[in-house]
Amino acid sequence: MNIALLGATGRTGRLILQYLLRAGHDVTVLVRSPERLQEQLFTTDIPSLDQQGVPIRDERELLPPSFANMIETVTPTADGIRSNDARLHLLTGDTRNSTHLFAALNGADAVISAIGTDKSDALTVTMNTLIPLMQQQSITRLITIGTAGILQSRTAADRYRYETTESRQRSTRAAEEHRKVYEWLHKSSLQWTIVCPTYLPDGEYTGGYRVERDMLPDGGKQISTGDTAYFTYQQLHDDRYIGYRVGLAY
């Protein structure tokens, strides 16, 4: 598949990129810092994958140096041409720029977004542009990472977790940004899934996580970036959570 990945240099996005490449997908990334991406690309290890694509917990590997020959730089314009020999197509630009975003979607079969709020408007500005652009280009599948704050409350069914004492976050800014994205997607015609991890420390894949549609698994306290990245990547091959927020926790 041809995948457009946004947020590829973030804590979770860089791991998602590794899974996509190991699984044989062609990936287009749109990043502000290509130098940072290329440095991460060859220093980020993930578990080896077996023949079914399942991580092997006690085996880890890096991309081989020879993979550098399969990377190309693409001009972020609507007519940016991709090489059939490259596996990673690198566009330098800003996801908030509609021209750059349009170029990143060229030829994509699906989109994965690991864009965070990061005290900026990058998430909402990008998503407000991305949704109509995907519909314009007839790309239907979108997998994006949200936050547990926008899952439904267990104690107040008509409220989000961030609106209740179930959330321990002092600031609601990030949740409100993700809420806007959820409500836009809910009204769209896209086949979307929002992966909603709870507290997200850096950590490796364990495979021991729990998931629940639209709610956080009872008692869930945290989930690693490694498990979140693998679950997000897996949604390319799993239609059980299309049209749902997915709570993710140990």
Backbone bond lengths (Angstrom), bond angles and torsions (degrees), N, CA, C in turn:
res aa  C-N    CA-C-N  psi(-1)  N-CA   C-N-CA  omega(-1)  CA-C   N-CA-C  phi
1 M - - - 1.465 - - 1.529 110.14 -
2 N 1.308 115.58 154.44 1.457 121.90 173.23 1.524 108.03 -99.20
3 I 1.323 116.69 117.91 1.454 121.80 -173.78 1.517 110.08 -116.57
4 A 1.320 116.96 131.56 1.461 121.75 169.81 1.524 107.03 -95.01
5 L 1.327 115.97 123.37 1.464 121.17 -178.45 1.518 109.31 -116.24
6 L 1.331 115.39 123.78 1.466 122.10 177.13 1.527 108.61 -107.71
7 G 1.316 116.58 143.56 1.463 119.57 -177.32 1.511 112.61 78.19
8 A 1.318 117.05 33.48 1.474 121.85 -171.48 1.519 114.14 -73.43
9 T 1.339 119.06 -11.91 1.460 120.00 179.82 1.529 112.29 -103.60
10 G 1.323 117.66 1.78 1.448 120.75 179.71 1.521 112.39 -76.20
11 R 1.337 116.52 175.48 1.466 120.78 -175.13 1.524 112.31 -60.21
12 T 1.330 116.52 -37.44 1.464 120.46 179.21 1.522 111.39 -94.86
13 G 1.319 116.55 -37.48 1.457 120.64 -177.78 1.515 113.61 -59.87
14 R 1.338 117.68 -37.28 1.471 119.79 -179.29 1.527 111.29 -66.55
15 L 1.352 116.95 -28.89 1.459 120.50 177.24 1.533 110.64 -77.50
16 I 1.316 116.53 -39.34 1.472 120.17 176.01 1.527 109.74 -58.25
17 L 1.322 116.15 -42.78 1.464 120.52 179.01 1.526 110.86 -57.70
18 Q 1.317 116.99 -43.08 1.461 120.49 179.09 1.528 111.45 -61.08
19 Y 1.329 117.40 -44.85 1.468 120.03 179.30 1.528 111.30 -62.40
20 L 1.321 116.68 -41.83 1.465 120.01 -179.53 1.525 111.10 -61.78
21 L 1.321 116.38 -44.82 1.460 119.69 -178.17 1.521 111.65 -69.11
22 R 1.347 117.31 -40.78 1.474 120.07 179.65 1.526 110.91 -63.84
23 A 1.341 115.99 -31.02 1.463 119.94 -178.24 1.525 112.74 -83.00
24 G 1.330 117.39 -2.15 1.458 120.63 174.30 1.510 116.05 93.28
25 H 1.340 117.57 9.44 1.460 120.04 178.75 1.526 110.75 -76.54
26 D 1.325 116.05 152.20 1.455 121.76 167.07 1.526 106.90 -87.47
27 V 1.327 117.11 131.61 1.453 121.03 -173.01 1.520 110.80 -125.96
28 T 1.325 115.88 133.49 1.455 122.36 171.86 1.521 107.89 -110.31
29 V 1.318 117.16 126.41 1.458 121.41 177.76 1.523 109.36 -117.69
30 L 1.326 114.73 145.42 1.459 121.73 175.40 1.520 106.76 -119.88
31 V 1.330 116.69 111.18 1.463 121.14 -173.75 1.527 110.50 -134.10
32 R 1.319 115.20 153.76 1.463 120.09 176.64 1.522 111.42 -82.12
33 S 1.330 116.66 -25.49 1.467 120.21 -176.68 1.529 110.26 -126.39
34 P 1.331 117.82 89.38 1.468 119.67 179.30 1.520 112.28 -64.92
35 E 1.334 117.12 -28.77 1.467 120.09 179.02 1.531 109.69 -64.47
36 R 1.314 116.36 -42.33 1.459 120.08 178.87 1.518 110.94 -63.63
37 L 1.343 116.48 -42.35 1.464 119.36 -179.82 1.522 110.91 -62.70
38 Q 1.326 117.35 -45.31 1.457 119.44 -176.56 1.523 111.50 -67.29
39 E 1.335 116.92 -32.55 1.461 119.48 175.87 1.529 110.29 -67.14
40 Q 1.336 116.83 -45.15 1.463 120.78 179.56 1.522 111.75 -64.50
41 L 1.311 115.98 -34.18 1.455 121.07 -172.12 1.523 112.46 -57.16
42 F 1.317 116.69 -37.49 1.464 120.36 -175.05 1.537 113.00 -105.27
43 T 1.338 116.28 6.49 1.469 119.66 177.48 1.518 112.36 -121.14
44 T 1.335 117.32 1.10 1.461 122.07 -179.46 1.521 109.12 -102.63
45 D 1.329 116.51 118.42 1.466 118.84 178.57 1.524 110.08 -104.98
46 I 1.320 115.59 152.12 1.458 123.34 174.88 1.532 106.79 -135.11
47 P 1.331 117.36 167.61 1.462 118.40 176.57 1.530 111.42 -60.33
48 S 1.314 116.26 146.01 1.459 120.18 170.52 1.517 108.55 -61.60
49 L 1.325 117.05 152.49 1.459 121.90 179.47 1.519 109.85 -107.94
50 D 1.325 116.27 139.52 1.459 118.80 176.26 1.522 109.68 -80.96
51 Q 1.319 118.26 -174.13 1.459 121.29 -174.50 1.527 112.82 -66.07
52 Q 1.342 116.82 -19.72 1.465 121.12 176.83 1.525 112.00 -94.78
53 G 1.334 116.45 3.87 1.449 120.37 179.58 1.509 114.46 81.66
54 V 1.322 118.06 14.94 1.460 122.69 -179.97 1.526 109.02 -91.71
55 P 1.332 118.16 132.77 1.469 120.15 -179.37 1.530 112.78 -62.61
56 I 1.315 114.82 142.26 1.460 122.21 174.11 1.530 106.46 -101.45
57 R 1.320 117.33 109.23 1.452 121.55 -167.22 1.529 113.95 -61.26
58 D 1.311 118.46 -33.66 1.464 119.93 -175.07 1.532 112.76 -95.94
59 E 1.324 116.89 12.22 1.466 121.07 175.83 1.527 109.34 -128.17
60 R 1.321 116.71 126.53 1.452 120.62 178.97 1.522 108.91 -127.59
61 E 1.325 115.60 152.57 1.467 118.46 -177.99 1.520 111.31 -151.69
62 L 1.316 114.37 157.14 1.455 123.40 174.48 1.525 109.19 -104.47
63 L 1.322 116.01 158.76 1.457 118.57 170.57 1.527 109.00 -63.54
64 P 1.317 119.24 141.08 1.469 120.90 178.82 1.519 110.67 -70.33
65 P 1.330 118.02 150.02 1.471 121.10 178.34 1.528 112.90 -55.32
66 S 1.338 116.56 -28.68 1.469 120.22 -179.15 1.522 112.67 -63.92
67 F 1.338 116.83 -16.88 1.471 119.16 179.72 1.529 110.96 -65.00
68 A 1.325 117.28 -19.37 1.467 120.43 178.88 1.521 111.21 -56.99
69 N 1.327 117.18 -26.95 1.468 120.86 179.30 1.526 112.27 -74.82
70 M 1.331 117.63 -7.90 1.466 121.29 -177.11 1.525 111.85 -109.08
71 I 1.344 115.59 16.10 1.460 121.51 177.80 1.522 108.79 -108.18
72 E 1.317 116.62 135.82 1.457 119.95 174.79 1.526 110.18 -131.89
73 T 1.318 114.91 149.82 1.455 121.50 174.78 1.519 108.45 -95.79
74 V 1.323 115.76 129.78 1.467 121.57 -176.72 1.520 108.77 -117.85
75 T 1.324 117.30 135.76 1.459 121.32 176.22 1.526 109.04 -67.81
76 P 1.331 118.61 128.57 1.473 119.91 -176.64 1.520 113.19 -78.62
77 T 1.324 114.93 64.95 1.456 121.35 175.25 1.518 107.86 -125.68
78 A 1.310 115.88 164.37 1.467 120.62 -175.81 1.518 112.45 -58.80
79 D 1.350 116.88 -29.44 1.471 119.88 -177.89 1.525 111.85 -101.62
80 G 1.348 117.08 18.31 1.458 119.42 178.09 1.520 110.91 -58.91
81 I 1.322 117.46 121.48 1.461 122.04 -173.53 1.522 110.42 -91.33
82 R 1.339 116.54 133.10 1.458 122.47 178.95 1.533 109.59 -97.30
83 S 1.321 116.09 142.06 1.461 120.73 175.21 1.523 109.65 -83.80
84 N 1.311 116.55 138.41 1.466 120.50 177.19 1.523 112.15 -71.30
85 D 1.329 117.19 -15.11 1.463 121.09 -178.08 1.526 112.30 -88.77
86 A 1.332 117.25 -16.67 1.465 120.90 -177.56 1.523 110.67 -88.23
87 R 1.318 115.46 151.39 1.467 122.03 177.50 1.523 112.06 -108.72
88 L 1.333 115.62 -26.69 1.461 120.92 179.51 1.522 108.14 -123.98
89 H 1.324 114.96 118.75 1.461 121.88 -176.93 1.534 107.47 -106.51
90 L 1.301 116.86 116.14 1.459 123.20 -169.93 1.526 110.83 -105.44
91 L 1.323 115.27 115.41 1.455 121.68 176.40 1.523 108.54 -110.25
92 T 1.315 117.15 130.89 1.455 121.54 176.26 1.521 108.72 -96.88
93 G 1.320 116.13 122.50 1.454 119.55 -178.78 1.511 111.08 173.55
94 D 1.319 114.98 -165.32 1.460 122.33 -174.60 1.523 108.90 -122.95
95 T 1.308 117.09 129.82 1.467 119.97 -179.49 1.521 111.79 -64.86
96 R 1.333 118.08 -16.77 1.465 121.05 177.99 1.523 111.94 -80.69
97 N 1.333 116.35 -8.41 1.463 121.73 178.30 1.524 108.22 -92.23
98 S 1.311 117.80 117.17 1.463 121.18 -173.32 1.527 112.41 -63.60
99 T 1.337 118.02 -32.45 1.465 120.66 178.17 1.521 110.59 -67.53
100 H 1.324 116.24 -44.44 1.460 120.34 178.69 1.531 110.50 -63.88
101 L 1.321 115.94 -42.56 1.462 120.31 -178.49 1.521 110.65 -65.40
102 F 1.308 117.11 -42.25 1.465 121.26 177.91 1.520 110.19 -58.57
103 A 1.330 116.40 -43.15 1.466 120.87 -179.46 1.524 110.83 -64.02
104 A 1.331 117.47 -38.42 1.467 120.90 -178.49 1.523 111.25 -65.81
105 L 1.318 117.22 -27.11 1.465 120.98 -177.87 1.525 112.99 -84.04
106 N 1.311 117.59 -8.30 1.458 121.51 -175.90 1.529 111.47 -57.15
107 G 1.330 116.97 116.63 1.459 121.90 176.81 1.519 115.24 80.68
108 A 1.326 118.13 4.63 1.464 120.61 -176.41 1.529 111.95 -74.52
109 D 1.336 114.89 141.98 1.467 121.02 172.61 1.526 111.21 -92.48
110 A 1.329 116.31 -24.16 1.459 121.63 -179.74 1.520 108.37 -158.67
111 V 1.335 115.23 161.19 1.459 121.76 -179.80 1.525 108.58 -125.23
112 I 1.328 116.19 135.31 1.462 122.04 171.44 1.518 107.26 -119.60
113 S 1.329 116.29 130.65 1.459 120.53 178.16 1.517 110.46 -119.60
114 A 1.336 115.06 126.28 1.463 121.47 173.40 1.521 109.54 -117.08
115 I 1.329 116.28 29.09 1.456 121.13 179.61 1.527 109.50 -72.21
116 G 1.309 115.66 132.59 1.455 120.25 177.12 1.511 111.09 -102.71
117 T 1.325 116.07 -179.38 1.466 120.51 178.82 1.519 110.41 -81.51
118 D 1.326 118.00 -47.06 1.460 123.06 170.46 1.528 113.06 48.68
119 K 1.312 116.75 39.24 1.473 122.86 177.16 1.524 112.93 56.39
120 S 1.341 116.20 31.66 1.459 120.63 177.67 1.521 108.49 -140.21
121 D 1.321 115.13 178.60 1.467 119.80 178.62 1.521 111.86 -97.68
122 A 1.349 117.43 14.80 1.468 120.51 -174.29 1.527 111.80 -57.16
123 L 1.327 117.85 -41.54 1.461 120.58 -176.20 1.522 111.57 -64.11
124 T 1.320 117.60 -55.23 1.463 119.31 -174.07 1.527 112.13 -71.39
125 V 1.332 117.49 -38.53 1.467 118.77 178.45 1.521 110.15 -63.71
126 T 1.344 116.72 -43.53 1.461 120.59 179.34 1.520 111.16 -62.63
127 M 1.323 116.91 -49.76 1.462 120.07 -175.53 1.527 112.05 -67.33
128 N 1.300 117.46 -34.15 1.460 120.36 179.11 1.529 111.02 -65.06
129 T 1.341 115.71 -27.00 1.467 120.90 176.23 1.521 111.43 -90.73
130 L 1.331 116.09 -38.80 1.465 121.05 -174.67 1.529 112.67 -62.45
131 I 1.305 117.70 -43.63 1.468 120.56 -174.65 1.531 111.60 -58.47
132 P 1.345 119.79 -53.02 1.481 118.01 177.92 1.525 113.19 -66.65
133 L 1.349 117.89 -31.79 1.467 119.24 178.22 1.521 110.86 -65.14
134 M 1.330 117.55 -40.45 1.461 120.36 177.08 1.516 110.87 -63.11
135 Q 1.311 116.84 -42.84 1.458 119.97 179.25 1.528 110.59 -64.89
136 Q 1.321 116.37 -37.94 1.466 121.15 178.21 1.517 111.27 -62.82
137 Q 1.348 117.12 -37.52 1.457 121.44 -177.72 1.532 112.69 -94.40
138 S 1.320 116.90 7.97 1.478 122.71 178.52 1.525 112.21 58.85
139 I 1.328 116.41 36.44 1.469 122.11 172.05 1.527 106.19 -97.91
140 T 1.313 117.67 119.04 1.465 118.99 -171.55 1.521 114.59 -100.64
141 R 1.340 118.65 -28.06 1.460 120.57 -170.97 1.529 111.75 -94.28
142 L 1.326 115.40 123.11 1.457 122.28 177.48 1.522 109.68 -131.79
143 I 1.324 116.04 126.25 1.462 122.62 175.33 1.516 106.25 -118.98
144 T 1.314 116.66 124.17 1.455 120.11 -176.89 1.521 110.60 -134.69
145 I 1.315 116.31 152.16 1.457 121.40 179.15 1.517 109.31 -96.45
146 G 1.325 115.80 125.78 1.450 121.64 178.76 1.515 111.01 -111.25
147 T 1.312 115.95 -137.29 1.456 121.99 179.30 1.519 109.28 -146.36
148 A 1.325 116.77 151.31 1.461 121.00 -179.32 1.521 112.10 -62.87
149 G 1.324 116.74 -18.37 1.457 119.75 179.69 1.515 114.20 -61.99
150 I 1.346 117.65 -25.49 1.473 119.44 -178.35 1.528 112.83 -95.12
151 L 1.325 117.00 7.92 1.463 119.83 171.48 1.525 108.87 -76.48
152 Q 1.323 116.04 162.11 1.464 118.99 179.76 1.524 110.66 -72.23
153 S 1.309 115.24 144.51 1.459 121.70 176.87 1.524 110.51 -70.97
154 R 1.318 116.41 144.25 1.473 120.76 174.12 1.524 111.68 -80.65
155 T 1.316 117.51 -21.93 1.462 121.03 -175.95 1.519 113.08 -100.26
156 A 1.334 116.82 -17.35 1.466 121.33 178.89 1.520 107.23 -142.03
157 A 1.323 116.70 96.38 1.465 121.95 -169.36 1.522 113.37 -61.37
158 D 1.324 118.52 -21.47 1.459 121.35 -177.61 1.527 112.49 -96.55
159 R 1.347 116.70 12.00 1.458 119.93 -177.94 1.524 110.58 -128.92
160 Y 1.319 114.77 156.26 1.456 120.79 174.04 1.531 108.79 -80.99
161 R 1.344 116.14 157.72 1.459 119.73 -179.76 1.524 112.01 -58.09
162 Y 1.327 117.32 -38.86 1.459 118.90 -176.03 1.525 112.13 -67.33
163 E 1.333 117.06 -14.77 1.458 120.94 178.74 1.529 112.39 -89.60
164 T 1.321 116.07 1.00 1.464 120.80 -177.33 1.524 110.42 -126.45
165 T 1.321 115.25 178.05 1.471 120.45 178.33 1.520 112.48 -74.42
166 E 1.331 118.56 -3.91 1.460 120.78 176.70 1.524 111.32 -65.76
167 S 1.324 117.02 -28.06 1.461 121.32 178.19 1.520 109.00 -93.73
168 R 1.323 115.79 134.48 1.462 120.61 -179.89 1.524 112.24 -100.17
169 Q 1.324 117.61 6.11 1.455 120.87 179.45 1.525 109.91 -73.15
170 R 1.322 115.49 129.16 1.462 119.18 179.24 1.517 111.82 -70.79
171 S 1.326 115.97 -38.99 1.455 120.75 179.29 1.523 109.81 -97.38
172 T 1.311 116.32 140.20 1.471 120.82 178.12 1.532 111.63 -103.25
173 R 1.325 117.10 5.09 1.460 119.56 -174.53 1.521 112.81 -57.68
174 A 1.331 117.47 -49.35 1.464 120.34 -177.80 1.522 110.64 -62.34
175 A 1.326 116.86 -43.27 1.463 120.20 -179.48 1.524 111.23 -63.43
176 E 1.310 116.52 -38.49 1.468 119.18 179.33 1.523 111.37 -66.31
177 E 1.331 117.37 -36.14 1.458 120.82 175.43 1.537 110.43 -64.05
178 H 1.319 116.40 -47.14 1.466 120.37 179.65 1.530 111.33 -66.54
179 R 1.304 116.89 -32.35 1.468 120.22 177.40 1.532 110.60 -61.95
180 K 1.315 116.77 -42.79 1.463 119.83 177.90 1.523 110.41 -57.69
181 V 1.339 115.72 -45.29 1.465 119.93 -179.73 1.522 110.60 -61.42
182 Y 1.331 117.01 -45.81 1.465 120.71 178.97 1.523 110.84 -58.06
183 E 1.298 117.28 -46.12 1.466 120.11 -176.52 1.524 111.37 -68.81
184 W 1.331 117.40 -33.65 1.469 119.50 174.37 1.522 110.47 -65.58
185 L 1.315 116.51 -45.34 1.463 119.94 -178.83 1.518 111.24 -65.11
186 H 1.306 117.11 -38.61 1.468 121.34 -179.58 1.526 111.47 -60.28
187 K 1.317 116.37 -29.36 1.461 121.01 -179.86 1.531 112.21 -90.56
188 S 1.321 117.04 -8.82 1.464 120.93 -175.73 1.528 111.26 -86.65
189 S 1.325 114.75 174.26 1.469 120.90 176.87 1.535 111.64 -98.05
190 L 1.329 117.37 6.84 1.461 120.71 -177.57 1.527 111.56 -73.61
191 Q 1.323 115.74 156.14 1.465 121.98 172.00 1.529 106.96 -93.29
192 W 1.305 114.93 87.48 1.454 120.71 -170.64 1.533 111.82 -104.96
193 T 1.316 114.38 154.85 1.456 123.45 169.84 1.525 106.85 -138.80
194 I 1.333 116.82 131.16 1.466 120.70 175.14 1.523 107.96 -109.98
195 V 1.313 116.89 114.03 1.456 122.96 176.97 1.530 107.48 -83.12
196 C 1.337 116.25 121.49 1.463 120.76 -172.47 1.524 111.22 -117.83
197 P 1.328 117.55 85.79 1.463 120.05 178.44 1.525 110.34 -74.95
198 T 1.322 115.94 149.98 1.457 120.15 170.25 1.534 107.74 -83.06
199 Y 1.314 119.13 -156.98 1.469 122.24 -177.66 1.526 109.87 -43.25
200 L 1.350 116.30 128.05 1.466 121.51 -164.12 1.525 111.87 -122.98
201 P 1.327 118.18 78.70 1.467 119.75 174.96 1.525 110.79 -78.06
202 D 1.325 116.50 157.90 1.462 120.50 172.33 1.529 108.46 -61.78
203 G 1.309 116.72 139.46 1.454 120.29 179.61 1.507 111.22 179.90
204 E 1.320 115.62 167.30 1.460 121.03 -174.83 1.520 112.42 -88.43
205 Y 1.314 115.02 169.01 1.462 122.08 174.07 1.521 110.06 -65.81
206 T 1.341 117.09 134.37 1.463 121.84 173.78 1.525 111.68 -122.17
207 G 1.345 116.87 -28.95 1.461 120.23 -176.60 1.513 113.41 77.23
208 G 1.333 117.16 0.89 1.461 120.13 -175.48 1.508 114.49 -99.42
209 Y 1.316 117.43 27.00 1.456 121.18 -177.19 1.533 112.34 -87.04
210 R 1.330 115.53 165.05 1.458 122.79 175.18 1.530 109.17 -116.95
211 V 1.331 116.18 149.00 1.465 120.38 178.56 1.524 109.58 -130.22
212 E 1.340 115.28 153.27 1.462 120.56 176.59 1.518 108.77 -152.79
213 R 1.305 116.59 135.96 1.459 121.15 178.80 1.527 110.72 -67.23
214 D 1.323 115.59 126.77 1.465 124.47 171.41 1.525 115.52 65.18
215 M 1.322 118.60 -2.47 1.454 121.57 179.21 1.525 110.02 -138.51
216 L 1.330 116.02 159.25 1.451 120.59 175.44 1.521 109.01 -83.10
217 P 1.342 118.91 132.11 1.462 119.98 176.16 1.527 110.62 -49.73
218 D 1.318 115.62 135.69 1.456 121.68 -173.81 1.529 111.41 -54.52
219 G 1.320 115.94 127.07 1.462 120.86 178.71 1.507 114.75 80.22
220 G 1.324 118.41 2.49 1.465 120.95 -178.63 1.517 112.00 -64.35
221 K 1.316 116.99 131.45 1.461 121.71 -176.85 1.525 113.74 -115.69
222 Q 1.342 116.98 -33.14 1.454 118.95 -178.21 1.523 109.88 -160.29
223 I 1.331 114.37 170.12 1.460 122.02 177.73 1.527 106.79 -157.14
224 S 1.309 118.42 140.32 1.465 120.79 -176.16 1.524 112.04 -79.16
225 T 1.323 115.19 158.83 1.465 120.05 173.51 1.529 110.51 -61.89
226 G 1.343 116.73 -34.93 1.463 120.01 -179.50 1.518 112.65 -63.92
227 D 1.323 117.37 -44.95 1.462 120.52 178.49 1.525 111.23 -70.14
228 T 1.321 116.54 -37.81 1.465 120.18 179.23 1.519 110.60 -63.76
229 A 1.336 117.08 -41.98 1.459 120.80 -179.84 1.523 111.00 -63.72
230 Y 1.335 116.82 -45.17 1.455 118.80 -178.55 1.529 110.94 -65.43
231 F 1.325 117.81 -44.13 1.466 119.97 179.82 1.527 110.24 -61.67
232 T 1.327 116.87 -41.19 1.471 120.22 179.55 1.520 110.78 -62.30
233 Y 1.329 116.43 -47.07 1.462 120.76 177.56 1.526 110.98 -58.93
234 Q 1.326 117.67 -41.24 1.460 122.09 -177.42 1.523 113.14 -62.23
235 Q 1.324 117.67 -22.24 1.462 119.92 -177.91 1.526 112.89 -67.03
236 L 1.330 116.66 -14.25 1.464 119.08 173.11 1.523 111.48 -63.99
237 H 1.327 116.27 -24.34 1.457 121.52 -174.44 1.533 112.16 -116.66
238 D 1.316 116.94 14.76 1.465 121.21 -174.51 1.528 108.60 -137.50
239 D 1.334 116.98 117.91 1.468 119.76 -178.53 1.530 113.05 -100.10
240 R 1.323 118.09 9.26 1.465 120.56 -177.73 1.522 112.98 -68.26
241 Y 1.325 116.51 -22.65 1.458 118.75 -174.32 1.525 112.74 -114.41
242 I 1.332 116.67 17.71 1.458 119.35 175.49 1.527 108.67 -66.77
243 G 1.328 116.10 128.70 1.455 121.28 -179.25 1.518 113.54 83.86
244 Y 1.341 116.95 16.06 1.465 120.50 -178.66 1.523 110.97 -131.29
245 R 1.345 114.68 152.37 1.457 121.03 159.03 1.530 105.52 -83.36
246 V 1.311 115.84 145.39 1.473 119.48 -178.32 1.513 109.62 -124.50
247 G 1.328 116.56 114.39 1.451 121.07 175.44 1.519 110.27 -73.90
248 L 1.327 116.92 135.11 1.455 122.35 -174.38 1.531 109.04 -132.33
249 A 1.349 116.06 122.70 1.466 119.79 -178.57 1.523 109.42 -164.12
250 Y 1.338 116.71 165.86 1.453 121.64 173.75 1.527 108.53 -81.85
